[in-house]
Amino acid sequence: MKHRQINVILGAGLVLVIDQLSKFFATQAGLVQLNPGIAFSFGGAVPQVVYLISGLILLGGSWKLLKSYWFSHILIAGGFFGAAGSNLIDRVIFGGVRDWLAIPGTSISNNVADWVLSFAVVLVAFDTIAKVKNDN
């Protein structure tokens, strides 16, 4: 296995462990809300197997389509795949994602993986926009 692949796997594993540990301790403290849906609990009535299969297809597809991008942006890749994997693990074990970080001024809660995943997507978007501008 190549050095970059190992670094992506290590980064993903680190994010996954940090997120799962934070959810474990938040659960012990009684702070967790189970979110059976996706963002903002949308689609909570959809069977978890649909989210699991969709998530695996999305992860596999993004890996295949953006493989060269991921290996040139190891931190973003590790964050993206670790966060997505952690939330998929929650869906399998708990039937939904464990949210516990309240967003001030709202009734919305999320978790470490949600923040990392959102940050990774924003970085990919900004990087893509910057490359398009530089190509023109």
N, C-alpha and C positions, 0 to 999 in steps of 0.2 A: 504494500500500500504506500502511496506517495505521501511525502511530508505534508503537503497541503490538505490532503484528505484526512490525515490523522488529526491535524489542527482543527478542521471543521468538526470532526466527530468529538474531539475533546471539548471544544467550545460549546457544542450542542449539549453534551453531557453535563457540563458545568451549569448552564442555564437551567436544564431540566432538574438537576439536583437542588439548586437554589430555590426554584419555584416550588418543587414538591416539599421541601423542608419548610418553606414559609407557609404553605397551605396546611401542613401538618400542625405547626405551632398555632396557627390561626384557628384551626379546628379545635385544638385543645383549649383555647381561650374562649371558644364559643362565638367567634367572629364571622364564621363562614356562612355564606348563602349559596345554595346549590342553584346554578343556572342551567336548566335543561336545554335552553335555546342557544342562539348565537348572540351577537351583540345586542345588548339591552333586553335580553330574554326573548327576542323575536324568534318565532318558530318553535316555542317550547313544546308544542303538541306533536312535533315530528319525531318519529322513533329514533333513538340514539344510533341505531345501526346505519341510518341514512347519513347522519353527521360523520360517523366513523368512516364509512366508505368514501364519502365525498372528501373528507380530510386526507385520507390516504391517496386518493387520486390527485388532489391538489398538490400535496407534497411531492409525490412521484413525478407529476407533470412539471412542476416548477423546477425540480432537480434536473430533469432531462432537458428542458428548454433553456435553462439558465446556467447549465453546468460550468461553462467557462467563466461566467460572471461570479458565481459562488466561489470558485477557486481563486479569483483575483480579489475577492472581498471576504476574507475568511471570518472576520468578526461579525459581519452582517449575516453571513450564512449560518454560523454557529448559533447566533441569537435567534434567527428565524426558525431553523429546524428544531432547536432545543425547546423553544417556547411552544411551537405548534405540537411537537411531540408530547410535551407535558400536559397540554390541554386535552389531547387525544387520550392519554392515559387516564385522566380524570373521567372522561366520558365512558371508558370501558369499565373502570372500577366503581365509580360513584353514580353513573347515569346522568352526568352533567358536569359542568366545570365549576370548581369551587372558587367563588369570588369572595374577597374579604377586604380589599382596599377601597374604602369609600372615597368617592370623588366629592370634595367639599361643594356644598351648595346644590347638590343633586341627590336623587335617590339611587344613583348608579354606583355599583361596586364592580371592581375587577380584580385582577391578580397580577403578580409579577410577570408572568408569561404574557399576559395581554399587553402590558407596557412595553416589554422587549419586542414582541411581535409588531406592534404598532410603530415603534421606533425604527425597526429594521425596514418595514415597508416604506416609511417616509424617506429613509436614507436611500433606498433603491430608486424611489421616484425622483428625488433631488439629483442624484447621480445621473439618471437617465436624461433629465431635462438639461443638465449641464453639458452632457455629451452631445445632445442634439444642437444646442446653441453653439458649441465649439465646432461642430461639423458644418454649420451654415456660414 
